[in-house]
């Protein structure tokens, strides 16, 4: 064997994660120390192999490349330099397996930290050091887990930041979730839109996020159904933290929520309502009355379609129920939607009624404010009751020994904690309107004065808002007679009653809304 081959070596360096290659100088420090050792021994360094994976793993790209390099060399005396035993492995079994693989590749280990030998004492020391490395890895893992668990128990999120949030270091509190604008506002709009029915299905939420350029997409530029499902189910957006795998149940977090607990609960209620059918071909954009107008003969909601003619395609509404006299009989879109506009225009009150309406709304506003204060007292009593229930369940957990019973108690406590959060939000909102009276009145009167303006919007959400704000239930439509008597919402009924002379103002200590039916 030639002297030159005996003086040839390679260096192997390893850190535990990709992050350590960017933060810190571990790999370079190991290489520098090994090169200094090679210079002292008179070795020529042929190559350097590096890994950024856990020391408990055997399958590593750098290790595989180094073993292949050693096996391919004609010389059977390749020297592998490592900074320390822990750099080879942090698991005793992994260490033994890699030592065997290195020997099979015709190489031998050397290190500035330990002298490897084949005698029993050297092997004992080497194995002891490998065992210590394994213990250190396991101990570090336990300490990290315990610290993370403790932070979750204190209300801090310790996992990957959900979309819409970012981590920011806060003095005295460590890394905390903070709103990451403008994505946070997009996520908030999506969640609130699903909760209040603006988005009827998860597919609608997915389309909204897909069309929004601010929302991050996957590598193919797509928002997947799975991502939407995760988004809707994450309690972190409502200001909660949880770590079920560590036994930490749902609790109030230290970060700012994107949505209220009430909104989160509405989302969960909608998700548990059953399977949904994705919207087809965006028919709702072409037919805004679809699903909101029913057949007068059978009360089945009208469906809609495009019919292909000899020269073009034509839009129609029709009844889908078999056996109905109107089944499959087409109603031209411009006819039914034109009659709907006429219905809205006739529902518009005259300008002379608005002074009366202002006085009515002011009385109602004051009445609701007084109700708000009474609600706050009632909600405070509910909080006390829930706190007592939580205490009772905690006492039962201490006395229980059956895991299933303990689990049931813990689940019940989680639900009670959610109820507490919702009640606190309601109490904070009671008696504190979102807008001043003048602003709220202006918005209401603008809509009441001419709902056709909002119906003329190009946004489907605005048109659906008109249908929800103006009518208590579905309209019924007859192919021969048009729309039947509409059941308008309270504001239109009140003003409609004044127009027809059915209602008069009553001065009393308590304001009661009149309920005449507005016939058009």
Secondary structure, DSSP 8 states (H G I E B T S, - for coil): --HHHHTEEEEEEE-SSHHHHHSS-HHHHHHHHHHHHHHHHT-EEEEEEEE-S-TT-S--HHHHHHHHHHHHSS-S-EEEEES-HHHH-SSHHHHHHHHHHHHHTTEEEE-SS----SSHHHHHHHHHHHHHHHHHHHHHHHHHHHHHHHHHHTT---SS--TTEEEEEETTTEEEEEE-TTHHHHHHHHHHHHHTTSS-SHHHHHHHHHH-TTS---TTS---HHHHHHHHH-GGGGTEEEEGGGTEEEEE-SS--SS-HHHHHHHHHHHTT-------TTHHHH-TTTTTEEETTT--B-EEEEEE-SSSEEEEEEB--TTSTTBT--EEHHHHHHHHHHHHHHT---GGGHHHHHHHHHHHHHHHHHHHHHHHHHHHHHHHHHHHHHHHHHHHHHH---HHHHHHHHHHHHHHHHHHHHHHHHHHHTT--SS-HHHHHHHHHHHHH-HHHHHT-S-HHHHHHHHHHHBSS-EEEETTTEE----B-HHHHHHHHHHHT-------SS----------
